[in-house]
Amino acid sequence: LGPLSSGSIGDRVGLTRGSVSKLVGRLEEAGHVVAEPDPAHRQGHEVRLLAHDERDRVLAAFRRQVRATVRAAVATYALHREDRLAITAGLLLQVVHGLQITVDRETERAWWDRAKVRRRRARQAAGLD
């Protein structure tokens, strides 16, 4: 989509400005995005996705696999036929739900990994390790 204002990102994903600001800050810290002042708005920022070889490779492989799986299911079960559209919609909802569960698990796993690092650093700073 190109650079987006932080307000546009919030509108697209249903987050408040404060939440978007925190999220963009974390993504910028991790090297995934860069936030630059928006020339059209005094207080706004344009957020641009940075190239990240590993992330881009994983996402491209994931997208290819999803497309191939959906194409195979549509062809195998003739899901493109009008009398099977309700079944198709149900299956797609099931796939999306499964993907959301996976994303949630990975997000939780990443949070715990970061928490372990924070705890270790705090213990080291306190001289306990």
C-alpha positions as CSV (number, residue, x, y, z in Angstrom):
1,L,0.0,0.0,0.0
2,G,3.0,2.3,0.3
3,P,3.5,4.6,3.2
4,L,0.4,5.1,5.4
5,S,-0.4,7.7,8.0
6,S,-0.6,6.3,11.5
7,G,-4.3,7.5,11.5
8,S,-5.0,5.4,8.4
9,I,-3.4,2.4,10.0
10,G,-5.6,2.8,13.1
11,D,-8.7,3.1,10.9
12,R,-7.8,0.0,8.9
13,V,-7.2,-2.2,12.0
14,G,-9.6,-0.6,14.4
15,L,-7.0,0.8,16.9
16,T,-6.8,4.1,18.7
17,R,-4.1,6.6,17.9
18,G,-2.3,5.7,21.2
19,S,-2.3,2.0,20.4
20,V,-1.0,2.6,16.9
21,S,1.7,4.9,18.2
22,K,2.9,2.2,20.6
23,L,2.7,-0.5,18.0
24,V,4.6,1.6,15.4
25,G,7.2,2.4,18.0
26,R,7.8,-1.3,18.7
27,L,7.9,-2.2,15.0
28,E,10.3,0.7,14.4
29,E,12.5,-0.5,17.3
30,A,12.6,-4.0,15.8
31,G,13.5,-2.6,12.3
32,H,10.3,-3.5,10.5
33,V,9.1,0.0,9.8
34,V,10.2,3.6,9.7
35,A,7.9,6.5,10.9
36,E,8.6,9.9,9.3
37,P,6.8,13.2,9.9
38,D,3.8,13.4,7.6
39,P,4.2,16.6,5.5
40,A,0.4,16.9,5.1
41,H,-0.2,16.9,8.9
42,R,1.7,18.6,11.6
43,Q,1.3,15.9,14.2
44,G,0.9,12.9,12.0
45,H,3.5,10.3,10.8
46,E,3.8,8.3,7.6
47,V,4.8,4.7,8.3
48,R,6.7,2.8,5.7
49,L,7.5,-0.9,5.8
50,L,11.2,-1.7,5.5
51,A,12.6,-4.6,3.6
52,H,13.3,-7.5,5.9
53,D,14.7,-10.6,4.1
54,E,13.7,-13.3,6.5
55,R,10.2,-11.8,7.2
56,D,9.5,-11.2,3.5
57,R,10.7,-14.8,2.6
58,V,8.5,-16.3,5.3
59,L,5.4,-14.3,4.3
60,A,5.9,-15.0,0.6
61,A,6.1,-18.7,1.3
62,F,3.1,-18.5,3.5
63,R,1.0,-16.7,0.8
64,R,2.1,-19.2,-1.9
65,Q,1.0,-22.1,0.4
66,V,-2.4,-20.5,1.2
67,R,-3.1,-19.8,-2.5
68,A,-2.1,-23.3,-3.5
69,T,-4.2,-24.9,-0.8
70,V,-7.3,-22.8,-1.6
71,R,-6.9,-23.5,-5.3
72,A,-6.6,-27.2,-4.7
73,A,-9.6,-27.3,-2.4
74,V,-11.7,-25.3,-4.9
75,A,-10.7,-27.6,-7.8
76,T,-11.0,-30.9,-5.8
77,Y,-14.4,-30.2,-4.3
78,A,-15.9,-28.1,-7.1
79,L,-16.4,-25.2,-4.6
80,H,-16.7,-22.7,-7.5
81,R,-20.1,-24.2,-8.3
82,E,-23.1,-22.0,-7.3
83,D,-24.7,-24.8,-5.2
84,R,-21.5,-25.1,-3.2
85,L,-20.9,-21.4,-2.4
86,A,-22.2,-21.7,1.2
87,I,-19.9,-24.6,1.8
88,T,-17.0,-22.6,0.3
89,A,-17.8,-19.6,2.6
90,G,-17.9,-21.9,5.6
91,L,-14.6,-23.5,4.7
92,L,-12.9,-20.2,4.1
93,L,-14.1,-19.0,7.5
94,Q,-12.7,-22.1,9.1
95,V,-9.3,-21.4,7.4
96,V,-9.3,-17.8,8.5
97,H,-10.1,-18.9,12.1
98,G,-7.3,-21.4,12.0
99,L,-4.9,-18.7,10.8
100,Q,-6.0,-16.3,13.5
101,I,-5.4,-19.0,16.2
102,T,-1.9,-19.6,14.8
103,V,-1.2,-15.8,14.8
104,D,-2.5,-15.5,18.3
105,R,-0.3,-18.4,19.5
106,E,2.8,-17.0,17.8
107,T,2.1,-13.5,19.2
108,E,1.8,-15.0,22.7
109,R,5.0,-17.0,22.3
110,A,6.9,-13.9,21.1
111,W,5.5,-12.0,24.1
112,W,6.8,-14.7,26.5
113,D,10.1,-14.8,24.8
114,R,10.5,-11.0,25.2
115,A,9.4,-11.3,28.9
116,K,12.1,-13.8,29.5
117,V,14.7,-11.5,28.1
118,R,13.4,-8.5,30.2
119,R,13.5,-10.7,33.3
120,R,17.0,-11.8,32.6
121,R,18.2,-8.2,32.0
122,A,16.5,-7.0,35.2
123,R,18.2,-9.8,37.2
124,Q,21.5,-9.0,35.6
125,A,21.1,-5.2,36.3
126,A,20.2,-6.1,39.9
127,G,23.3,-8.3,40.2
128,L,21.3,-11.4,40.9
129,D,22.7,-13.4,38.0
